Amino acid sequence: MLASDQIGFCASCKPAHYQYTFQQLAANTRALLTHLGISRVTIVGHSTGGMLATRYALMFPQEVEQLVLVNPIGLEDWKALGVPTRTVDQWFERELKLTADSVREYEKTTYYVNRWKPEYERWVEMLAGLNQGPGHRLVAWNSALIYDMIFTQPIVYELPLLKMDTVLMIGDADTTAICSDLAPPDVKAAIGHYSVLGKEAALRIPHAHLIEFPGMGHAPQMEDPEAFHRALLGALSALQH
């Protein structure tokens, strides 16, 4: 198993100048796999990683045996649905204000459906630490570029082009929708409903297998790791037979 930090994320470098696209991140990932001598893969992507995994599968379908998308974002086009966008500069100013409290509140609501456990605190500390260290302005700038990429490059329109078996693993109480805080009330009420988005995505993807986690949020693999791993391994095993 290979788990890599993409450029701009976590422990990877934070360049002062970079054109973030999912195509570029997919090309970077393929270059890493080629360097390691890996030619066929099962890709598992969560959240933004689900968008990247989808792009990789679209660009290099002959190299992807199975695709697993865990609460991927980009399943709806927020801009087309009436959500106002932020400029990169506005994202930057927002990210400069990020605190542990704001991260915790967001994750509590969206990731864990207002159920908080002490073991979740490590992820808050990791993200808040990145944004409070000596390179916090560079971290915030890269975050701004990444958010702009997420908002402007939805995957929903290309889901029907996926050729491989695809497992959708969806916490159906997830409400993730980028820039929803800027949306008018009627628009905000209509977006981010993963109980609907998961089913719609499964209908769009030709060889989709939908696994729902009722009442769970954006990160079912963290809310109930045992149930998640059991479902994941079971789905992959079934696809191989």
Summary of the structure (lengths in Angstrom):
residues: 241
radius of gyration: 17.5
end to end distance: 20.9
largest distance: 51.2
contacts: 744
relative contact order: 0.16
helix: 52%
strand: 11%
